[in-house]
């Protein structure tokens, strides 16, 4: 794919930040329709108005992505009111920081897994049969995290949600290839910290600068169009993953904690 021109693009977490940036990218490439999903109704309307002013054909839906029933309902509305999408961008995510036994009430655990992982599965499952049946190219972009490749204190549930997203996305990619549905390609984006406000207070590990949202969305969008299976940014994320695979666990803990300072990167986290 060279662009999303003429295609319908669905984006979760689209009211602000990177989700809104993906939407602007879709409008700039002359997408037929851009569908915005978010739980924040006020911000969603602001984003939709700006995109319409930029010339986009935009539909917006307020939806609680922690609810499978709500996801099914909004997917049916999209099919009826807009049509089946050819591009699904699973961007929505939340984070709760703290030690698992102190600061992770059951509600936070459930919400993190539901929004960061299960919502992507449920929404993709709603549209995937039509994407497979279509004759043209289709894309799924999952926004994961470097936390899904390397463990980190004070974000255990978030890390679990992103490990699961990466595993599911790559397995789905292989299933599509094995079944001969090569028109549908799955890309997983695993970035380190991005300066959207979601990770306010977090410190980038050694050799891992905090990325701007603009740089991150540009990289993810390009990878999605090409159908790249896994994109890790910056380069140090992939490097750390490789080193972790080579070293014994205790040796890696020393390198990650004392050299790269990964294990202290969330010590001053405040969040949005």
N, C-alpha and C positions, 0 to 999 in steps of 0.2 A: 504494500500500500504506500502510495506517495502522500496521501492526505485522507481526511474523512469527508471530502466533498461529496455531497449528495447522500450521505448516510445519516442515520439516526443514532445519536450518542446519549447514553444514560450515565449520569455521574452522581454518586452518593457523596454526602458531606459537601455539597456544592454551594452552600450559602456564603462561604468565606474561604480564605487561605488558598491552598493548592487546588481544592475542588473548584473554586471559582476560576482559578487560572486555567485549569483544563477546559472549562466551559468557554472562556474567552478564546482559547486556542481553537476549539471546535468551530466557533462562530467565524473566526478569522479565516478558516479553511473552507468556509461555505458548506458546513454541515446542513443537511436538509432540516433536521430538528435537533435541538439540544434539550434534554430532559434533566431537570435539576431535582434532586431529592435531598431533603434535610429536615431535621426536627425543629429548627429555629425559624418560625414562620416570618418574623419581622426581617431578619437578615436575608432570608430566601427571597422575599419580595423585592428588596433593594437590589440584590444580585440579578434577579430576573429582569428588572426594569433596565438596569445598565446594559445587559446583554441585548435586550430588544432595541435599545437606543443605538447599539452598535450594528444593528441590522440583522440580528439573529431571530430565527423562529424558535421560540423558547416556551417550554411548558414546565411548570414548577409544581411540586407536590410535597406537602408536609407529611412526613412519615416517621414513625418511631421504628428504627431499624433493629431494635432489640426484640421486636415482636414478629414472629413468623407469620401470624395472621395478617398483620398490617402490611408486611412485604407482599404477600400473595394478593391482597386487595389492591395495592397500588400498582402492581404489575398488570393486573387485569384492566385497570383504568388506562394504563399506558397503551396496552394492546388495542383497546377500543378507541381511545381519543387521539393517539399519535401513530401507533403502529409498532411492530416489533423492531427493536434496535439491532444494529449490526455491530455496535461497539458498547461494551459495558465497562465502566471504570469504577472499581470498588475502592473508593478513596476514604470513606468515613472511618473514623477511629477515635478512641478515647484512651486516656492513660490515668491510672491511679498509682502514685508512688508511695513507697514505704515498705518496711519489713512485712513479710507475709502474715506473720502471727499478730502483729500490732495494728496495722493500718489497712487491712484488706477485709472489710466486712463482706458477708456473703453476697449482698446486693451488688457490691463493686465487682466481685469476682464474676458473677453471672453477667453483668452488663458488659464488662470488658470482653468476655468470650463471645457473647451474643453479637455485639456490634462489630468487633474487630475480625471475627472469624465466621461465625454462623451466618451473619447477614450477607456476606459475600457469597457463601455457598447457596443460600436460599434464593437470592436475587438472580444469580447466574443460572441456577436450575430452572427458574421461571422462563428465561429467554433462550436458553441453550438449544432446545429442540428446533426452534425457528431459525436460529443462527446456523445450525448444522444443515437444515433443509435448504437454506438459501444457496444460490449459485455463486454469489460474489464473496469476497473476503470479509471475514469478521474477526473482531479482536476482543480479548478480555485482558484488562490491565488491573492487577492486584497490587495495592500499595501496602507493602509489608514493612520491614524494618531490619536494620543490622542487628537489632535485639533478637531477631529470629534466627540468627546465625551464631551468636556468641552470648553466652549467659552473662547476666549483669545483676548485681544486688540492687534492691529497692525497686525492682520492676518485674518481679517474677511472673505475675499473672499476665502482664503486657507481653513479656517475652514469650510466654506459653502461647498466647493468642497469635503472635506473629510466626512462631515456629510452625504452628498448625496451618496458618495461611500459606506459608511457603510450601509445606509438604503437600497440601491439598492442590494448590495451583500447579505445581510441577507434575504431580500424578495425573491431574486432569489433562494437562498438555500431552502426556504420553498416551493416555487413553484415546484422545482424539486422533493422534497419529496412528496408533495401532488399529483403530476402527476405520481408518481411511478418510476421516473428516479433516483433511488438511487445509481447508479454507478457513477454519477457526483456529487462531493461534492465541496462546496464553503467555503473557509477559508478567513476571513478578519483579517489582522494584523494591530493593532492600537498601534504603539510605541510612546513613548515620543521622545525627541531629540536624534539624532544619529550623531556621529562625522564623517560625510561624507564630510563636507565642505558646504553642502547645507544650514545648519543652523549655520554657523560660527557667533560667537558673541552672540548667544542665551545662556541663563543661565538656567540650570536645576532647577525646583522648589524644595522646601524642600522634602527630602526623595526620590528624583527622579534624580539619577545620569545620566549624558549623556552616552548613551550606545555606545559600539564599533560596527562598521558594522558587524564584525565577529560574535559577540554574537547575534545581531539582526537577521542576515540571518539564523543562525543555528536554532534559536527558530522558526522563520517563516517557514522554510523548514520542520522541524519536525511536526509542527502543520498542514501543508498542507498535508503531507503524511497520517496523522491520520484522516484527514477530520474534524479537530476541527473547529467549526463555527466561534468563535471570540477569538483572542489572544491579550491581552493587556499587554504591557511590559514597564517599570518594574511593579512590583506589585502595586505600588502607583497609577498607572493610573486607575486600576479597583477600588481601594479603594476610590480615589477622586470621581469617577463616582457614587459610591454607596452613599457617603456622600452627594453629590450634590442632589441626588434623595430624600434624607431624609429631608434636610433643606429647609426652605423658601428661596426664591431667594436672599433677602437682607442679610440674615444670611450667605448664601453660598458665596456671594460676599465678605463679611468680611473675612471669613475663607480662600478663595482662594487668595484674595489680600494681606491680612495682615499676615496670618499664613503660608500658603503654598507658597506664593509669585509667584503664577502662572501668575497673571496679569502684572507682571513686567518682565517676562522671555524674552520678545522680545525687551526690551528697547534698548539694545546695539547690536541688530542683524545687521550683515553686509552681510551675505550670501556668496556664492561662488564667 
